[in-house]
Amino acid sequence: MEIKAGQYIYNSPQLQAQISIGHAPGGPGNLLVVRPGATVAQPVIDAFGHTLETPTIQVFDPATGAFTPYP
């Protein structure tokens, strides 16, 4: 799980390494949690395999404590 509080989430070398570890054979998998209103770059969305059916990018709203799939 990676939690990012920034407004813009892009395909940084650090995030690429974390995605690679999560996707490795026997790896733990990946989940990205972002704040409301965050913008996630398309390469990151693709790398996480995010779809509405498999929402591997979640938005956490601290005001409500709710997790929802990233748009």
N, C-alpha and C positions, 0 to 999 in steps of 0.2 A: 504494500500500500504506500502510495506517495501522496502527501498532502501539500498543495500549493495554495498560498494565500494571495498571490499576485493577480493583477488585473489581466495580464496577457501571459498565457502559458505557451511557450514555443519549444521547438525541438532542440534543446540545449544538449551539449555532450553529456552532462550529468544525467539528464532524463533519458537519453538514448541508452546509456549504460544500465540504468535501472530497468528499462523496458526489456533489454536484452537478457538480463538476469532472470526476470520474471518469465520470459518465453523459453528459457533453456529447458532441455529435457529434464524432467523431474523438478523443474523450478516451481516457485510458489504461485505463479500466475501474477496478474497485474490488476491493480485498482488505483485509479487516480481520483482524488477528491479535491474539488475546487470550491471557491467561494461564489456566492450569488453575483451575477453580473460579469464573471470572468469570461474571457475569450480564449478558446483553446485552438491552436493552429492546426490546420488540416493534417499535416504529417503526424502530429501527436494522436489525433483522432484515429487515423488509419493504423498507427502502430499499436494502439490499444484494442483495435478491432471493435470499436464502439458502434453499436446499433441500438435501436429501441428494444430489440429482443434480447440483446446481451449488453446491458448498460454498464460498461467497464469504466466509464467516467461518471462520477456522481457529484452533485452539487450539495454541499452541506450548508443549511441555513441556521446559524447560531441562535437566531431569534426564536425559531420554532423547534430546533433540534431535529429537523427532518432532513432526510437524504432523498433526493430525486434524481432521475437520470438527466445527464447533461443534454441539452437540446440537440 
